[in-house]
Amino acid sequence: MKRAVLMGLSALAVAVGMLASGFIAGRPQAAPAGGVEPPAMALAAADTAVGRQEVEGIVRDYLLNNPEILIEMQQVLEERQKEEQRVANLEIIRGARDEIFNAAYDGIVGNPQGKTTIVEFFDYNCGFCKRAQEDMLALTAADPDLRFVLKEFPILGPDSQKAHVVSMAFRALKPEKYGEFHNQLLGGTGRASEASALKIALALGADEAKLREEMKNPAISEAFSSTYDLANKLSITGTPSYVVGNEVVFGALGREVLSEKIAMAKSCTDATC
C-alpha cells in the first residue's frame, strides 16, 4: 500500500505540473519588444505565478477531500501494466514455443504425450512450490491427457543450485524415475541440498560414480542459463510460475485457478490464439 501511495503521489505531482502549465499556457502573455521586458510583461509574469498557485491549490484541496483517488489511480496504472505485460508475454510465448514447452533438458511428469501442457518454473527450496506440489499431483491424476513440464529454476541460493544440479544429472541418467525423485525431494522436510538430493538419487538406483560425473556436464549450466533467460523475458522473478497455453500465471494460486487456465488452453484450437 505504501508503494502504491508513493507511486500515486509521483504521478500526481506530474499531473499537477501539467495542469498548472496548461492553465498558464492558455493565459495571454505580453510579447517582449526590442529585447526589453515592458511593465506589462512583468505584470503578466506575476499574474502567471498567481495562476499556478491557484491551480495547485485547487488540485490540492480536491485531493485532500478525495484521497481515494490515489488508490484509483494506482489501480488503473497496475491494470494497464498487467495488460502490457500480457501482450508482451503473448509474443514471447508465440516466438519461443519449443524452448518453453519442448526443451530437451526439462523434466516431465504426467503423460509425456499429453495434448495439453502446463509448464512450471520451480525451486526445490521454494515453500510455495512445496505447497503447489499437491496441485500438480492432483491435476495429473485427474487428467490422463495432461503433460506437466518442470523447468528447474534454482534462484534461492547455493543449496538450491547444487540440489538442482543433482536433479538434472539424475534425470539424464534415469528419466523414468525423475518424477519419483522430484516428488521426494520437493516433498521432503528440511532444506534441499546436494547431500539430500544425492541421498534420494542413490536410493532410487543411481550409480554414484556415474551420477557425480554427469553432474559435471556443462549442459546442465547451459540449461540453467537458458531457463534464466526465458524467465527474464517473461518477467518471471519468483516460484512457482506457470505457462499455460499463451498465458503466464504467477504464484501458487491453487488447483482451481490452474484448472481454469488448463480448460482455457484446451478450448483454444489455434496454436496462436
PAZAPA-4460 file (N, C-alpha, C; in steps of 0.05 Angstrom, whole numbers, plus 32768, in hexadecimal, padded with zeros to 4 digits):
% residues 273
    n_x    n_y    n_z   ca_x   ca_y   ca_z    c_x    c_y    c_z   seq   type   mol
   8011   7FE8   8000   8000   8000   8000   8011   8019   8000     1      M     A
   8027   8019   8010   8039   8030   8011   8045   8035   7FF6     2      K     A
   804D   801F   7FE8   8058   8022   7FCD   8043   802E   7FBA     3      R     A
   802B   8025   7FBD   8015   8030   7FAB   8011   804D   7FB0     4      A     A
   8011   8056   7FC9   800D   8072   7FCF   8024   8083   7FC4     5      V     A
   803D   8079   7FC8   8054   8088   7FBE   8053   808B   7FA0     6      L     A
   804B   8075   7F92   8049   8077   7F75   8033   8089   7F6D     7      M     A
   801D   8088   7F7C   8007   809A   7F76   800E   80B7   7F79     8      G     A
   801D   80BC   7F8F   8026   80D8   7F94   8038   80E2   7F7E     9      L     A
   804A   80D0   7F75   805C   80D8   7F5F   804D   80DF   7F46    10      S     A
   8039   80CE   7F40   8028   80D4   7F28   8019   80ED   7F2C    11      A     A
   8010   80F2   7F45   8001   810A   7F4B   8011   8123   7F47    12      L     A
   802B   8121   7F4F   803C   8139   7F4C   803F   8140   7F2F    13      A     A
   8041   812C   7F1E   8043   8131   7F01   8029   813D   7EF7    14      V     A
   8013   8132   7F01   7FF8   813C   7EF8   7FF4   8159   7F00    15      A     A
   7FFC   815F   7F18   7FF9   817B   7F22   8009   818E   7F10    16      V     A
   8022   8186   7F0A   8032   8196   7EF9   8026   819A   7EDE    17      G     A
   801B   8185   7ED3   800E   8187   7EB8   7FF6   8199   7EB9    18      M     A
   7FE6   8196   7ECE   7FCE   81A6   7ED1   7FD5   81C4   7ED3    19      L     A
   7FE9   81C9   7EE4   7FF1   81E4   7EE8   7FFD   81F0   7ECF    20      A     A
   800D   81E1   7EC1   801A   81EA   7EA9   8005   81EF   7E93    21      S     A
   7FF2   81DD   7E91   7FDD   81E0   7E7E   7FCC   81F9   7E83    22      G     A
   7FC6   81FD   7E9D   7FB6   8214   7EA5   7FC4   822E   7E9E    23      F     A
   7FDE   822E   7EA4   7FEE   8246   7EA0   7FF2   824B   7E82    24      I     A
   7FF6   8235   7E73   7FFB   8238   7E56   7FE4   8244   7E48    25      A     A
   7FCC   8241   7E53   7FB4   824C   7E47   7FAF   8269   7E4D    26      G     A
   7FBF   8274   7E5F   7FBB   8290   7E66   7FCB   82A2   7E54    27      R     A
   7FC1   82BA   7E4D   7FCF   82CC   7E3B   7FE9   82D6   7E48    28      P     A
   7FFD   82D8   7E37   8018   82E1   7E40   8020   82F8   7E2E    29      Q     A
   802B   830C   7E3A   8035   8323   7E2A   804F   831C   7E1D    30      A     A
   8053   8324   7E03   806B   831D   7DF4   8081   8332   7DF9    31      A     A
   809A   832A   7DFE   80AF   833E   7E02   80B6   834C   7DE8    32      P     A
   80BC   8366   7DEA   80C3   8376   7DD3   80DF   8381   7DD7    33      A     A
   80EF   837C   7DC2   810B   8386   7DC3   811C   837A   7DD9    34      G     A
   8114   8362   7DE2   8124   8355   7DF6   8121   8361   7E12    35      G     A
   810F   8374   7E15   810B   8381   7E30   80F0   8379   7E3A    36      V     A
   80EF   836F   7E52   80D6   8366   7E5E   80C6   837E   7E67    37      E     A
   80AF   8383   7E5B   809E   839A   7E63   8090   8395   7E7D    38      P     A
   8086   83A9   7E8A   8077   83A5   7EA3   8061   8391   7EA0    39      P     A
   8054   8390   7E89   803E   837D   7E85   8047   8360   7E88    40      A     A
   8060   835A   7E7F   806B   833F   7E81   8070   8338   7E9E    41      M     A
   807A   834A   7EAD   807E   8345   7ECA   8064   833F   7ED8    42      A     A
   804F   834E   7ED0   8035   8349   7EDC   802A   832E   7ED4    43      L     A
   802E   8327   7EBA   8025   830D   7EB1   8033   82F7   7EBF    44      A     A
   804E   82FA   7EC4   805D   82E6   7ED3   8052   82E3   7EEF    45      A     A
   804C   82F9   7EFC   8041   82F8   7F17   8026   82EA   7F16    46      A     A
   8016   82F1   7F01   7FFC   82E5   7EFF   7FFE   82C7   7EFA    47      D     A
   8013   82BF   7EEB   8018   82A3   7EE6   801E   8294   7F00    48      T     A
   802E   82A0   7F11   8035   8293   7F2B   801C   828F   7F3B    49      A     A
   800B   82A3   7F3B   7FF2   82A0   7F4A   7FE1   828A   7F3E    50      V     A
   7FE0   8288   7F23   7FD1   8273   7F17   7FDA   8257   7F1E    51      G     A
   7FF4   8253   7F1F   7FFF   8239   7F27   7FF7   8232   7F43    52      R     A
   7FF9   8245   7F55   7FF2   8240   7F71   7FD4   823A   7F73    53      Q     A
   7FC4   8247   7F64   7FA7   8242   7F65   7FA1   8225   7F5C    54      E     A
   7FAE   821D   7F45   7FA9   8203   7F3B   7FB2   81ED   7F4F    55      V     A
   7FCA   81F1   7F59   7FD5   81DD   7F6C   7FC4   81DC   7F85    56      E     A
   7FBA   81F3   7F8D   7FA9   81F3   7FA5   7F8F   81E4   7FA0    57      G     A
   7F83   81E8   7F88   7F6A   81DA   7F82   7F6F   81BC   7F82    58      I     A
   7F85   81B3   7F74   7F8B   8197   7F73   7F90   818B   7F8F    59      V     A
   7F9F   819A   7F9F   7FA6   8191   7FBA   7F8D   818E   7FCB    60      R     A
   7F7C   81A1   7FC9   7F63   81A0   7FD9   7F51   8189   7FD0    61      D     A
   7F51   8184   7FB6   7F40   816E   7FAC   7F4A   8153   7FB6    62      Y     A
   7F65   8150   7FB5   7F70   8136   7FBD   7F6E   8132   7FDB    63      L     A
   7F71   8147   7FEB   7F6D   8145   8007   7F51   813D   800E    64      L     A
   7F3E   8146   7FFF   7F22   813F   8004   7F1A   8125   7FF7    65      N     A
   7F2B   811B   7FE4   7F25   8102   7FD6   7F3E   80F0   7FD4    66      N     A
   7F4A   80E8   7FEB   7F63   80D9   7FEA   7F61   80BE   7FDC    67      P     A
   7F48   80B3   7FDA   7F45   8099   7FCE   7F4D   809A   7FB0    68      E     A
   7F50   80B1   7FA5   7F57   80B3   7F89   7F74   80A8   7F84    69      I     A
   7F85   80AA   7F99   7FA0   809F   7F96   7F9F   8081   7F92    70      L     A
   7F8E   8073   7FA1   7F8B   8056   7F9E   7F80   804F   7F82    71      I     A
   7F6C   805F   7F7A   7F61   805B   7F5F   7F76   805E   7F49    72      E     A
   7F86   8073   7F4D   7F9C   8077   7F39   7FAF   8060   7F38    73      M     A
   7FB6   8055   7F50   7FC9   803F   7F51   7FBD   8026   7F44    74      Q     A
   7FA3   8021   7F49   7F96   800A   7F3E   7F95   800B   7F20    75      Q     A
   7F8F   8023   7F15   7F8F   8026   7EF8   7FAB   8021   7EEC    76      V     A
   7FBF   802C   7EFA   7FDB   8028   7EF1   7FE2   800B   7EF1    77      L     A
   7FDC   7FFD   7F06   7FE3   7FE0   7F08   7FD5   7FD0   7EF3    78      E     A
   7FBB   7FD6   7EEE   7FAC   7FC7   7EDA   7FB8   7FCC   7EBE    79      E     A
   7FC1   7FE4   7EB9   7FCD   7FEB   7E9F   7FE7   7FDC   7E9C    80      R     A
   7FF7   7FDB   7EB2   8011   7FCD   7EB1   800D   7FAF   7EAD    81      Q     A
   7FF9   7FA4   7EBA   7FF3   7F87   7EB7   7FEC   7F81   7E9A    82      K     A
   7FDC   7F92   7E8E   7FD4   7F8D   7E72   7FEC   7F8F   7E5F    83      E     A
   7FFD   7FA3   7E64   8015   7FA6   7E54   8026   7F8D   7E56    84      E     A
   8029   7F83   7E6F   8039   7F6B   7E74   802D   7F53   7E67    85      Q     A
   8012   7F50   7E68   8005   7F3A   7E5B   800A   7F39   7E3D    86      R     A
   8008   7F50   7E31   800C   7F52   7E14   8029   7F4B   7E0D    87      V     A
   803C   7F55   7E1D   8059   7F50   7E19   805E   7F32   7E1C    88      A     A
   8053   7F26   7E31   8057   7F09   7E36   804B   7EF8   7E1F    89      N     A
   8035   7F01   7E15   8028   7EF2   7DFF   803B   7EF0   7DE7    90      L     A
   8048   7F06   7DE1   805A   7F06   7DCA   8073   7EF4   7DD0    91      E     A
   807C   7EF5   7DE8   8094   7EE5   7DF0   808C   7EC7   7DEE    92      I     A
   8075   7EC0   7DF9   806D   7EA4   7DF9   8069   7E9A   7DDC    93      I     A
   805D   7EAA   7DCB   8059   7EA2   7DAF   8074   7E9E   7DA1    94      R     A
   8088   7EAE   7DA8   80A2   7EAC   7D9B   80B5   7E98   7DA7    95      G     A
   80AF   7E8D   7DBE   80C1   7E7A   7DCB   80B3   7E61   7DD5    96      A     A
   80A0   7E57   7DC6   808F   7E41   7DD0   809F   7E28   7DD5    97      R     A
   80B2   7E21   7DC3   80C2   7E09   7DC8   80D3   7E0B   7DE1    98      D     A
   80DF   7E22   7DE5   80F0   7E26   7DFC   80E0   7E25   7E16    99      E     A
   80C7   7E2E   7E15   80B6   7E2E   7E2D   80AA   7E13   7E32   100      I     A
   809F   7E07   7E1D   808F   7DEE   7E21   809E   7DD4   7E1B   101      F     A
   80B4   7DD6   7E0B   80C0   7DBD   7E02   80DF   7DBD   7E05   102      N     A
   80EA   7DCB   7E18   8107   7DCB   7E1C   8110   7DB0   7E25   103      A     A
   8125   7DA5   7E1A   812E   7D8A   7E20   8138   7D87   7E3D   104      A     A
   8140   7D9D   7E49   814B   7D9C   7E64   8136   7D9E   7E7A   105      Y     A
   811D   7DA1   7E73   8108   7DA3   7E88   80FD   7D88   7E90   106      D     A
   80F5   7D85   7EA9   80E8   7D6D   7EB2   80CB   7D6D   7EAB   107      G     A
   80BF   7D56   7EA9   80A2   7D53   7EA3   8096   7D3F   7EB6   108      I     A
   807F   7D47   7EC1   806E   7D35   7ED0   8052   7D35   7EC3   109      V     A
   8042   7D22   7ECC   8028   7D1F   7EBE   802C   7D0F   7EA5   110      G     A
   801D   7D16   7E90   801F   7D08   7E76   8032   7D16   7E64   111      N     A
   8049   7D09   7E5E   805D   7D16   7E4C   8052   7D1C   7E30   112      P     A
   803D   7D0E   7E28   8031   7D12   7E0E   8017   7D22   7E10   113      Q     A
   8012   7D2D   7E27   7FF8   7D3B   7E2B   7FF5   7D52   7E18   114      G     A
   7FDC   7D57   7E11   7FD6   7D6D   7DFE   7FD5   7D89   7E0B   115      K     A
   7FD2   7D89   7E26   7FD1   7DA3   7E34   7FEA   7DA4   7E46   116      T     A
   7FF8   7DBB   7E44   8011   7DBE   7E53   8010   7DD6   7E66   117      T     A
   8019   7DD2   7E7E   801D   7DE8   7E91   803A   7DE7   7E9A   118      I     A
   8046   7DFE   7E9A   8063   7E01   7EA0   8066   7E0F   7EBB   119      V     A
   8076   7E03   7ECD   807B   7E10   7EE7   8098   7E16   7EEA   120      E     A
   809E   7E2F   7EF2   80B9   7E37   7EFA   80B9   7E34   7F19   121      F     A
   80CD   7E24   7F23   80CD   7E1D   7F3F   80E9   7E1D   7F4B   122      F     A
   80EA   7E1F   7F65   8103   7E1C   7F74   80FD   7E08   7F8B   123      D     A
   8110   7DF5   7F8F   810B   7DE0   7FA3   8109   7DEB   7FC0   124      Y     A
   8113   7E04   7FC4   8111   7E10   7FDF   80FB   7E25   7FE1   125      N     A
   80E9   7E25   7FCE   80D3   7E38   7FCE   80BC   7E2C   7FDE   126      C     A
   80B5   7E3A   7FF4   809E   7E30   8004   8084   7E30   7FF5   127      G     A
   8080   7E43   7FE4   8067   7E44   7FD5   8066   7E2D   7FC0   128      F     A
   807E   7E26   7FB5   807F   7E10   7FA3   8078   7DF6   7FB1   129      C     A
   8081   7DF3   7FCA   807B   7DDB   7FD9   805D   7DD8   7FDD   130      K     A
   8050   7DEF   7FE3   8033   7DEE   7FE6   8024   7DE9   7FCC   131      R     A
   8030   7DF4   7FB6   8024   7DF1   7F9C   8028   7DD5   7F91   132      A     A
   803A   7DC5   7F9D   803E   7DAA   7F94   8025   7D9A   7F94   133      Q     A
   8014   7D9D   7FA8   7FFB   7D8F   7FAA   7FE9   7D95   7F92   134      E     A
   7FEA   7DAF   7F89   7FDA   7DB7   7F72   7FE3   7DA7   7F59   135      D     A
   7FFE   7DA5   7F56   8008   7D97   7F3F   8000   7D79   7F3F   136      M     A
   8003   7D6D   7F56   7FFC   7D50   7F59   7FDE   7D4C   7F54   137      L     A
   7FCD   7D5E   7F5E   7FB0   7D5B   7F5B   7FA8   7D5F   7F3E   138      A     A
   7FB4   7D73   7F31   7FAD   7D7A   7F15   7FB5   7D63   7F02   139      L     A
   7FCD   7D58   7F06   7FD6   7D43   7EF4   7FC7   7D29   7EF9   140      T     A
   7FBF   7D24   7F12   7FAF   7D0C   7F19   7F93   7D0E   7F0D   141      A     A
   7F88   7D26   7F0C   7F6C   7D29   7F03   7F6B   7D2B   7EE4   142      A     A
   7F81   7D32   7ED7   7F80   7D37   7EBA   7F96   7D26   7EAD   143      D     A
   7F8F   7D0F   7EA2   7FA4   7CFE   7E96   7FB0   7D09   7E7C   144      P     A
   7FA5   7D20   7E73   7FAF   7D2C   7E5B   7FC0   7D45   7E61   145      D     A
   7FC7   7D48   7E7A   7FD6   7D60   7E83   7FF4   7D5A   7E84   146      L     A
   8003   7D6B   7E77   8020   7D69   7E77   802B   7D80   7E88   147      R     A
   8039   7D7A   7E9D   8043   7D8E   7EAF   8062   7D90   7EAC   148      F     A
   806B   7DA7   7EA2   8087   7DAC   7E9D   8093   7DBB   7EB5   149      V     A
   80AA   7DB1   7EBF   80B6   7DBE   7ED6   80D0   7DCB   7ECE   150      L     A
   80D0   7DE6   7ED0   80E9   7DF5   7EC9   80F8   7DFB   7EE3   151      K     A
   810F   7DF0   7EE5   811F   7DF3   7EFD   812B   7E0F   7EFD   152      E     A
   8124   7E1E   7F12   8129   7E3B   7F13   8135   7E42   7F2F   153      F     A
   814D   7E39   7F34   8159   7E3E   7F4F   8160   7E5B   7F54   154      P     A
   8151   7E68   7F65   8155   7E85   7F6A   8158   7E8B   7F87   155      I     A
   8158   7E76   7F98   8157   7E7A   7FB5   8171   7E72   7FC2   156      L     A
   8188   7E78   7FB6   81A1   7E75   7FC3   81B1   7E5C   7FBA   157      G     A
   81C9   7E5A   7FC4   81DB   7E44   7FBC   81D0   7E28   7FC1   158      P     A
   81C2   7E24   7FD7   81B6   7E09   7FDC   81A3   7E01   7FC6   159      D     A
   8192   7E14   7FBE   8180   7E0F   7FA8   818F   7E08   7F8E   160      S     A
   81A3   7E18   7F88   81B3   7E14   7F70   81BE   7DF7   7F70   161      Q     A
   81CA   7DEF   7F86   81D6   7DD4   7F87   81C1   7DBE   7F86   162      K     A
   81AB   7DC2   7F93   8196   7DAD   7F93   818B   7DAA   7F77   163      A     A
   8188   7DC0   7F68   817E   7DBF   7F4D   8193   7DB2   7F3A   164      H     A
   81AC   7DB6   7F3F   81C1   7DA8   7F2F   81BE   7D8A   7F31   165      V     A
   81BA   7D81   7F4A   81B6   7D64   7F4E   819C   7D5B   7F3F   166      V     A
   8187   7D6B   7F41   816E   7D64   7F34   8171   7D62   7F16   167      S     A
   817F   7D75   7F0A   8183   7D74   7EED   8194   7D5C   7EE5   168      M     A
   81A8   7D56   7EF5   81B9   7D3F   7EEF   81A9   7D24   7EF2   169      A     A
   8199   7D23   7F07   8189   7D0B   7F0B   8175   7D07   7EF4   170      F     A
   8168   7D1C   7EEB   8155   7D1A   7ED6   8162   7D10   7EBC   171      R     A
   817B   7D1A   7EB7   8189   7D11   7E9F   818F   7CF3   7EA0   172      A     A
   8195   7CE8   7EB8   819C   7CCC   7EBB   8184   7CBA   7EBE   173      L     A
   8170   7CC3   7ECC   8158   7CB3   7ED2   813E   7CC3   7ECE   174      K     A
   8138   7CCA   7EB5   8121   7CDB   7EB0   8107   7CCE   7EB9   175      P     A
   8106   7CB3   7EB9   80ED   7CA5   7EC0   80E7   7CA8   7EDE   176      E     A
   80FB   7CAF   7EEE   80F7   7CB2   7F0B   80F9   7CD0   7F14   177      K     A
   80FA   7CE2   7F00   80FC   7CFE   7F07   80E4   7D08   7F17   178      Y     A
   80CD   7D00   7F10   80B5   7D09   7F1E   80B6   7D01   7F3B   179      G     A
   80BE   7CE9   7F40   80C0   7CDF   7F5C   80D5   7CEE   7F6B   180      E     A
   80EC   7CF3   7F5E   8101   7D03   7F6B   80F7   7D1F   7F72   181      F     A
   80EA   7D2B   7F5E   80E1   7D46   7F62   80CD   7D48   7F79   182      H     A
   80BB   7D36   7F7A   80A6   7D37   7F90   80B3   7D33   7FAB   183      N     A
   80C7   7D21   7FAD   80D3   7D1C   7FC6   80E4   7D34   7FD0   184      Q     A
   80F3   7D40   7FBD   8104   7D57   7FC5   80F3   7D70   7FCB   185      L     A
   80E0   7D75   7FBA   80CF   7D8D   7FBF   80BD   7D89   7FD7   186      L     A
   80B4   7D70   7FDC   80A2   7D6B   7FF2   80B0   7D65   800C   187      G     A
   80CA   7D65   800C   80D9   7D5F   8025   80D9   7D75   8038   188      G     A
   80E0   7D6F   8051   80E2   7D84   8066   80FF   7D8E   8066   189      T     A
   8102   7DA6   8070   811D   7DB2   8071   8125   7DBE   8056   190      G     A
   813C   7DC9   8056   8145   7DD7   803E   8152   7DC4   802A   191      R     A
   814A   7DC6   8011   8156   7DB6   7FFC   8173   7DBE   7FF7   192      A     A
   8184   7DAB   7FF4   81A1   7DB1   7FF0   81AC   7D9B   7FDE   193      S     A
   81C6   7D9D   7FD9   81D3   7D88   7FC9   81D2   7D6D   7FD8   194      E     A
   81D6   7D6E   7FF2   81D6   7D56   8002   81BB   7D48   8002   195      A     A
   81A6   7D58   8007   818B   7D4C   8008   8183   7D41   7FEC   196      S     A
   818A   7D50   7FD7   8183   7D47   7FBC   8192   7D2E   7FB5   197      A     A
   81AC   7D2C   7FBC   81BB   7D14   7FB7   81B0   7CFC   7FC5   198      L     A
   81A8   7D00   7FDE   819D   7CEA   7FEE   8184   7CDE   7FE0   199      K     A
   8173   7CEF   7FD6   815B   7CE5   7FC8   8162   7CD8   7FAD   200      I     A
   8175   7CE4   7F9F   817D   7CD9   7F85   8189   7CBD   7F88   201      A     A
   819A   7CBA   7F9C   81A7   7CA0   7FA0   8192   7C8B   7FA9   202      L     A
   817F   7C94   7FBA   816A   7C81   7FC3   8159   7C78   7FAC   203      A     A
   8157   7C88   7F97   8147   7C81   7F80   8157   7C71   7F6B   204      L     A
   8170   7C6A   7F72   817F   7C58   7F60   8194   7C65   7F4F   205      G     A
   819A   7C7F   7F53   81AE   7C8C   7F42   81CA   7C82   7F4B   206      A     A
   81DC   7C7F   7F38   81F7   7C78   7F3D   8206   7C91   7F45   207      D     A
   8212   7C91   7F5D   821E   7CAA   7F68   8234   7CB5   7F56   208      E     A
   8246   7CA4   7F4D   825C   7CAD   7F3C   8251   7CBA   7F22   209      A     A
   823E   7CAD   7F15   8233   7CB7   7EFC   8223   7CD1   7F02   210      K     A
   8215   7CD2   7F18   8206   7CEA   7F1F   8218   7D02   7F24   211      L     A
   822D   7CFD   7F33   8240   7D14   7F38   824E   7D1D   7F1E   212      R     A
   8253   7D0A   7F0C   825F   7D12   7EF3   824B   7D23   7EE2   213      E     A
   8232   7D1A   7EE2   821E   7D29   7ED3   8219   7D45   7EDF   214      E     A
   821D   7D48   7EF9   821A   7D62   7F06   822E   7D76   7EFB   215      M     A
   8243   7D6D   7EEF   8257   7D7F   7EE4   8251   7D87   7EC7   216      K     A
   823C   7D7C   7EBC   8235   7D81   7EA0   822F   7D9F   7E9C   217      N     A
   823D   7DAD   7E8A   8238   7DC9   7E86   821C   7DCF   7E7B   218      P     A
   820F   7DBA   7E70   81F4   7DBE   7E66   81E0   7DC6   7E7C   219      A     A
   81E7   7DBF   7E95   81D5   7DC6   7EAB   81D5   7DE4   7EB0   220      I     A
   81ED   7DF0   7EB2   81EE   7E0D   7EB6   81E3   7E1C   7E9D   221      S     A
   81E6   7E11   7E86   81DB   7E1D   7E6E   81BC   7E1C   7E6F   222      E     A
   81B1   7E06   7E79   8194   7E04   7E7C   818A   7E19   7E90   223      A     A
   8198   7E1C   7EA7   8190   7E30   7EBA   8190   7E4C   7EAE   224      F     A
   81A5   7E52   7E9E   81A8   7E6C   7E91   8190   7E71   7E7F   225      S     A
   8189   7E5D   7E70   8172   7E60   7E5D   8158   7E65   7E6C   226      S     A
   8155   7E57   7E83   813D   7E5B   7E93   813C   7E76   7EA0   227      T     A
   8153   7E80   7EAA   8154   7E9B   7EB5   814E   7EB0   7EA0   228      Y     A
   8159   7EAC   7E88   8154   7EBF   7E73   8136   7EC0   7E6B   229      D     A
   812A   7EA8   7E69   810E   7EA7   7E63   80FD   7EB3   7E78   230      L     A
   8103   7EAE   7E92   80F4   7EB9   7EA8   80F6   7ED8   7EA7   231      A     A
   810E   7EE2   7EA1   8111   7EFF   7EA0   8100   7F0B   7E8A   232      N     A
   80FF   7EFE   7E73   80EE   7F08   7E5D   80D0   7F08   7E65   233      K     A
   80C8   7EF5   7E75   80AC   7EF2   7E7D   80A6   7F01   7E97   234      L     A
   80BA   7F10   7EA1   80B8   7F1F   7EBA   80B1   7F0D   7ED2   235      S     A
   80BC   7EF4   7ED1   80B9   7EE2   7EE7   80D0   7EE6   7EFB   236      I     A
   80CA   7EED   7F13   80DF   7EF2   7F27   80DB   7EE1   7F40   237      T     A
   80C6   7ED2   7F41   80C1   7EC1   7F59   80B6   7EA6   7F51   238      G     A
   80B4   7E95   7F65   80AA   7E7A   7F60   8093   7E74   7F74   239      T     A
   807F   7E64   7F6D   807C   7E58   7F52   8070   7E6D   7F3F   240      P     A
   8077   7E6A   7F25   806A   7E79   7F10   8064   7E65   7EFA   241      S     A
   804F   7E6A   7EEB   8046   7E56   7ED7   8041   7E63   7EBC   242      Y     A
   8044   7E53   7EA8   803B   7E5B   7E8D   8026   7E46   7E85   243      V     A
   800E   7E50   7E7F   7FF7   7E3F   7E77   7FEC   7E4B   7E5E   244      V     A
   7FED   7E3C   7E48   7FE3   7E47   7E2F   7FF5   7E5F   7E27   245      G     A
   7FE9   7E76   7E25   7FF7   7E8E   7E1E   7FF7   7EA2   7E35   246      N     A
   7FF6   7E98   7E4D   7FF5   7EAA   7E64   8009   7EA2   7E79   247      E     A
   8015   7EB6   7E86   8026   7EB1   7E9D   8016   7EB6   7EB6   248      V     A
   8018   7EA3   7EC9   800A   7EA4   7EE2   801E   7EA5   7EF8   249      V     A
   801D   7EBB   7F08   8031   7EBF   7F1D   8027   7EB7   7F38   250      F     A
   8036   7EA6   7F46   8030   7E9F   7F61   8020   7E86   7F64   251      G     A
   801F   7E7C   7F7D   8010   7E64   7F84   7FF3   7E6C   7F88   252      A     A
   7FE4   7E6E   7F73   7FC8   7E77   7F75   7FB4   7E61   7F7B   253      L     A
   7FBD   7E48   7F7B   7FAC   7E32   7F82   7FA2   7E22   7F6B   254      G     A
   7F98   7E0A   7F72   7F8F   7DF7   7F5E   7F78   7E02   7F4D   255      R     A
   7F65   7E10   7F59   7F4E   7E19   7F4B   7F56   7E2D   7F35   256      E     A
   7F68   7E3F   7F3B   7F70   7E53   7F27   7F7F   7E45   7F10   257      V     A
   7F91   7E33   7F17   7FA0   7E24   7F02   7F8D   7E14   7EF1   258      L     A
   7F79   7E08   7EFD   7F65   7DF8   7EEE   7F57   7E0A   7EDA   259      S     A
   7F50   7E22   7EE2   7F43   7E35   7ED0   7F55   7E3C   7EB9   260      E     A
   7F6F   7E41   7EBF   7F82   7E48   7EAA   7F86   7E31   7E96   261      K     A
   7F87   7E19   7EA1   7F8A   7E01   7E90   7F72   7DFE   7E7E   262      I     A
   7F5A   7E02   7E89   7F41   7E00   7E79   7F41   7E14   7E63   263      A     A
   7F4B   7E2C   7E69   7F4C   7E41   7E54   7F60   7E39   7E3E   264      M     A
   7F76   7E2D   7E46   7F8A   7E25   7E32   7F7F   7E0F   7E21   265      A     A
   7F6F   7DFD   7E2C   7F63   7DE7   7E1D   7F4E   7DF1   7E09   266      K     A
   7F41   7E06   7E11   7F2C   7E11   7DFF   7F37   7E21   7DE8   267      S     A
   7F50   7E26   7DE9   7F5D   7E36   7DD4   7F68   7E22   7DBF   268      C     A
   7F5C   7E22   7DA7   7F64   7E0F   7D92   7F7B   7E1A   7D81   269      T     A
   7F7D   7E34   7D80   7F92   7E41   7D70   7FAB   7E44   7D81   270      D     A
   7FC2   7E3B   7D78   7FDB   7E3C   7D88   7FE3   7E58   7D8F   271      A     A
   7FD9   7E6C   7D80   7FE2   7E87   7D86   7FCB   7E98   7D92   272      T     A
   7FB6   7E8B   7D9B   7F9F   7E9B   7DA5   7FA5   7EA4   7DC2   273      C     A
***
